Amino acid sequence: MDHSSYSRGMTRRAFGVSLGPGMYVLGMAVANGAPLKKVPTATGIDALYVPFVVAAELKIFEKYGLETSYKPFDDGNVALDAVLTGNSDIGATTEFGGLSRWDKGGKLYVTSYSSTSGQQIGLAGRDDIKKPEDLIGRTVAYPRASGGHLYFIRYVKKYNLPVDKIKVKFMQAPEMVAALERRDIDAFFLWEPWLDKAAQLVQGARVLARSGDDGVFILTSYDYYSQGLIDDQPRAAAATRALIEATDFCNVNAAEAAKVAGKAFRIPEADMKVYMSRMNYRVEMPKDVVLGNFRGAAEVALGEGIIKKMPDWNDFVRPQLMKEVAPDRAVGW
């Protein structure tokens, strides 16, 4: 990032929270005299992860005999690495994040999805980009193997754009707005809050499109469980029940959820309400949707060199927990 006044303010720290010993840990009480079983989670710092914050801050996991924590990272893909290192039991991100790690031998498993949106991911860029064809000859950016990456692929296919005539740079989310300000890039495919921040802070920039426009792409965030959690069925089932309750809470009590999450992620409460209004929160595991989404994403990932082979879907995708805990949300299996 450069040394402009904007860049000094818009560091990773500006949207992050403390990741040290002071990480948020709730549920230290004991139930019936027995220590609560731990289920640490790893999150990004946007509206997708509100249910995890709610679950911890409102002590929902305690009702199921568990102690939870949430450790925020720059994005959900990075957070997923904490699941692989044994520092977290649950992470959440889109298809590419899980596929790329599974392909390298990572032991993590898809158990459900918890949020969808046609507005959380979008395209931000310069105001002189009026239509999709205006990206030809321009430089765009997105994080590799992310939801922004998949949206870009769907976008250029939808509008029949020549990929070889669009220059692509791989960047991490916190770098995008400053890069747009420096004119290192002309546009980026990314998620909130970075889209709105670009429009607010970069002169002549605006949100050019949302992923759901023209039916291009619906963001789906999946819950990935660790090997240790999958192998501990009672603990995994209890965690799933807790996440369902926390996610449903976000729908019924959106204002309270926005207040809690806004404080945790250091995002103004009013802004968090807007970001949450663009999300659909519901934990479920419909077979046709999940397998259809992952198979389609895996085909793209193969073409992009993100993975080398198709996953064993019977191993990678685990509907058993949802079938046990909430069979009405796990149709088709």
C-alpha positions in Angstrom: 0.0 0.0 0.0 1.3 3.5 -0.7 1.9 6.3 1.8 -1.2 8.4 1.1 -3.4 9.4 4.0 -5.9 6.9 2.8 -3.5 4.0 2.8 -2.3 4.8 6.2 -5.8 4.5 7.5 -6.9 1.5 5.4 -4.6 -1.1 6.7 -5.5 -4.7 7.6 -5.6 -3.5 11.2 -8.4 -1.1 10.3 -10.8 -3.9 9.6 -9.3 -6.6 11.7 -9.5 -7.3 15.4 -7.0 -8.5 17.9 -5.7 -12.0 17.0 -3.5 -12.5 20.0 -4.2 -13.9 23.5 -7.2 -11.6 23.8 -9.1 -13.3 21.0 -12.8 -13.6 21.8 -13.5 -16.7 23.9 -16.9 -17.2 25.5 -18.6 -20.0 27.3 -16.1 -20.5 30.1 -18.8 -21.6 32.5 -19.4 -25.2 33.1 -22.5 -27.2 32.5 -23.6 -29.6 35.2 -20.2 -29.4 36.8 -18.4 -30.7 33.6 -16.0 -28.6 31.5 -17.5 -27.5 28.2 -16.1 -29.1 25.1 -14.2 -26.7 22.9 -15.1 -25.8 19.3 -12.9 -23.0 18.1 -13.9 -21.3 14.8 -12.0 -19.1 12.3 -13.7 -16.3 10.4 -13.2 -13.6 7.9 -14.3 -10.0 8.8 -17.4 -9.4 6.8 -21.2 -10.1 7.0 -20.8 -13.8 6.1 -19.4 -14.4 9.5 -22.0 -12.7 11.7 -23.5 -16.0 12.8 -20.2 -17.1 14.3 -19.8 -13.9 16.3 -23.4 -14.2 17.5 -22.9 -17.8 18.5 -19.9 -16.9 20.7 -21.0 -13.5 22.1 -24.5 -14.7 23.0 -23.2 -17.9 24.4 -25.4 -20.1 22.1 -22.8 -22.9 22.0 -23.0 -23.2 25.8 -26.6 -24.4 25.5 -25.2 -27.4 23.7 -22.4 -28.2 26.2 -19.7 -26.4 24.1 -17.2 -23.6 24.5 -16.6 -21.6 21.4 -14.3 -18.9 20.1 -13.8 -17.0 16.9 -10.5 -15.8 15.5 -10.9 -13.3 12.6 -8.6 -13.3 9.6 -8.4 -11.0 6.5 -10.7 -13.4 4.6 -12.4 -16.8 4.9 -9.8 -18.6 2.8 -7.0 -17.6 5.0 -9.1 -18.5 8.0 -9.6 -22.0 6.6 -5.9 -22.6 7.0 -6.5 -22.5 10.8 -8.7 -25.5 10.4 -5.9 -27.4 8.7 -3.4 -26.5 11.4 -5.6 -27.7 14.2 -6.2 -24.2 15.6 -9.9 -24.2 14.7 -12.6 -26.7 14.2 -14.9 -24.8 11.9 -14.2 -22.3 9.0 -16.4 -20.9 6.3 -15.8 -19.8 2.8 -16.8 -20.4 -0.8 -16.1 -23.4 -3.0 -12.7 -22.5 -4.3 -11.2 -22.1 -0.8 -12.2 -25.6 0.2 -11.4 -27.2 -3.1 -7.9 -25.8 -3.3 -7.0 -27.0 0.2 -8.6 -30.4 -0.2 -6.6 -30.9 -3.5 -3.4 -30.4 -1.5 -4.4 -33.1 1.0 -6.1 -30.9 3.6 -8.5 -32.7 5.8 -11.6 -30.6 5.9 -15.2 -31.4 5.1 -18.2 -29.6 3.8 -21.2 -30.1 6.2 -23.6 -27.4 5.1 -23.8 -23.9 3.8 -24.9 -21.0 6.1 -25.3 -18.0 3.9 -26.0 -17.0 0.3 -26.1 -13.6 -1.5 -26.3 -12.0 -4.9 -25.0 -8.7 -3.5 -22.2 -9.4 -1.1 -19.7 -9.9 -3.9 -19.4 -7.4 -6.8 -17.3 -5.4 -9.1 -15.9 -2.0 -8.1 -14.0 0.3 -10.4 -13.6 3.6 -12.3 -16.7 5.4 -13.3 -15.7 5.4 -17.0 -16.4 1.7 -17.0 -20.0 1.8 -18.1 -20.6 -1.7 -19.5 -18.9 -5.1 -19.3 -17.1 -4.6 -22.6 -15.3 -1.6 -21.1 -13.1 -4.0 -19.1 -11.3 -5.0 -22.4 -7.8 -3.6 -22.3 -8.1 -2.8 -18.5 -6.4 -4.3 -15.5 -8.6 -6.0 -12.9 -7.8 -7.7 -9.6 -9.1 -10.4 -7.3 -7.7 -12.8 -4.7 -6.8 -16.1 -6.4 -9.0 -19.1 -5.6 -11.6 -16.9 -3.9 -15.2 -16.1 -4.5 -14.0 -13.0 -6.3 -12.1 -15.3 -8.7 -15.1 -17.4 -9.4 -17.2 -14.4 -10.0 -14.7 -13.0 -12.5 -14.8 -16.3 -14.4 -18.6 -16.3 -14.4 -18.7 -12.6 -15.4 -16.5 -12.9 -18.4 -18.3 -16.0 -19.6 -21.8 -14.3 -19.1 -20.8 -11.3 -21.2 -18.6 -13.2 -23.6 -15.5 -11.1 -22.9 -12.1 -12.0 -24.3 -10.1 -13.1 -21.2 -6.8 -12.7 -23.0 -7.5 -9.0 -23.5 -8.1 -8.3 -19.8 -5.0 -8.1 -17.6 -5.4 -9.8 -14.2 -3.5 -9.2 -11.0 -3.9 -11.4 -7.9 -4.2 -9.3 -4.7 -5.5 -9.9 -1.2 -8.7 -8.1 -0.2 -7.2 -5.3 2.0 -4.9 -4.2 -0.8 -7.5 -3.6 -3.4 -8.9 -0.1 -2.6 -5.4 1.4 -2.3 -4.4 -0.2 -5.6 -7.4 1.3 -7.3 -6.5 4.7 -5.8 -3.0 4.4 -7.1 -4.3 3.4 -10.5 -2.4 0.1 -10.4 -5.8 -1.5 -11.3 -8.9 -0.2 -12.9 -11.4 -2.5 -11.2 -11.6 -5.4 -8.7 -13.9 -8.4 -8.1 -14.4 -8.7 -4.4 -16.8 -8.6 -1.4 -18.0 -6.1 1.1 -17.0 -3.9 2.9 -14.3 -3.3 0.2 -16.8 -2.5 -2.6 -18.5 0.3 -0.7 -15.1 1.5 0.7 -13.8 2.0 -2.9 -16.9 4.1 -3.8 -16.5 6.2 -0.7 -12.7 6.7 -0.7 -11.5 6.6 -4.2 -12.4 9.6 -6.4 -14.3 8.6 -9.5 -14.9 5.0 -8.3 -18.2 3.2 -7.8 -19.8 -0.2 -7.5 -20.2 -1.3 -11.1 -22.1 -4.5 -10.5 -23.3 -7.0 -8.0 -22.8 -10.7 -8.6 -26.5 -11.4 -8.8 -27.0 -8.9 -11.6 -28.2 -10.7 -14.7 -28.0 -14.0 -12.8 -24.2 -14.1 -13.1 -23.3 -15.6 -9.7 -24.8 -16.3 -6.3 -22.3 -16.4 -3.5 -22.6 -19.4 -1.2 -20.5 -19.7 2.0 -20.0 -23.3 3.2 -19.2 -24.5 6.7 -16.0 -26.7 6.7 -15.3 -29.0 9.7 -12.0 -30.3 10.8 -11.0 -33.9 10.8 -11.0 -33.8 14.6 -14.6 -32.5 14.7 -15.9 -34.9 12.1 -14.4 -37.8 14.1 -16.2 -36.6 17.3 -19.8 -37.1 16.2 -21.5 -35.9 19.4 -19.4 -32.7 19.5 -20.0 -32.1 15.8 -23.7 -32.6 16.1 -23.9 -30.2 19.0 -21.9 -27.6 17.1 -24.2 -27.9 14.1 -27.3 -27.4 16.3 -25.6 -24.3 17.8 -24.7 -22.9 14.3 -28.3 -23.4 13.1 -29.7 -21.5 16.1 -27.1 -18.7 15.7 -27.8 -18.3 12.0 -31.6 -18.3 12.5 -31.0 -15.6 15.2 -29.4 -13.4 12.5 -32.6 -13.4 10.5 -35.1 -12.9 13.4 -32.9 -10.4 15.3 -30.9 -8.7 12.6 -30.5 -5.4 14.5 -29.0 -7.0 17.6 -26.8 -9.3 15.5 -25.5 -6.3 13.5 -24.7 -4.5 16.8 -22.7 -7.5 18.1 -20.9 -8.2 14.9 -20.2 -4.5 14.1 -18.4 -4.1 17.5 -16.4 -7.4 17.0 -15.3 -6.5 13.5 -14.9 -2.7 14.1 -17.4 -1.9 11.4 -20.0 0.8 12.2 -23.3 -0.7 13.3 -25.2 1.1 10.6 -22.9 -0.2 7.9 -23.1 -3.7 9.3 -26.9 -3.5 9.1 -26.6 -2.7 5.4 -24.2 -5.5 4.7 -26.3 -8.0 6.6 -29.4 -6.9 4.6 -27.7 -8.2 1.5 -27.3 -11.7 3.0 -29.6 -14.7 3.3 -28.7 -16.6 6.5 -29.8 -20.2 6.7 -27.9 -23.4 7.5 -28.9 -26.1 5.1 -27.5 -28.9 2.9 -29.7 -29.6 -0.2 -28.0 -32.2 -2.3 -28.7 -30.8 -5.8 -27.6 -27.3 -4.9 -24.4 -28.3 -3.0 -23.1 -30.9 -5.4 -24.2 -28.8 -8.4 -22.3 -25.8 -7.1 -19.2 -27.7 -6.2 -19.0 -29.7 -9.4 -19.3 -26.6 -11.4 -16.7 -24.8 -9.3 -14.4 -27.7 -9.5 -14.5 -27.7 -13.3 -13.5 -24.1 -13.3 -10.8 -24.7 -10.7 -9.3 -27.4 -12.9 -9.2 -25.0 -15.9 -7.7 -22.3 -13.7 -5.0 -24.6 -12.3 -6.4 -24.3 -8.8 -6.8 -28.0 -8.4 -5.3 -31.0 -10.2 -8.1 -33.5 -9.9 -11.8 -33.8 -9.0 -12.4 -34.5 -5.3 -14.0 -37.7 -4.0 -17.4 -36.1 -3.4 -18.4 -38.9 -1.0 -15.5 -38.1 1.2 -15.3 -34.3 0.8 -19.0 -33.6 1.2 -20.5 -34.9 4.4 -24.3 -34.5 4.7 -24.6 -37.0 7.6 -24.6 -34.4 10.3 -27.4 -32.3 8.8 -29.4 -35.4 8.1 -29.3 -36.2 11.7 -29.7 -32.8 13.2 -32.1 -31.1 10.8 -33.3 -33.6 8.1 -35.7 -31.1 6.7 -32.7 -28.9 5.7 -30.8 -31.8 4.1 -33.1 -32.9 1.3 -32.1 -35.2 -1.5 -29.5 -37.3 0.2 
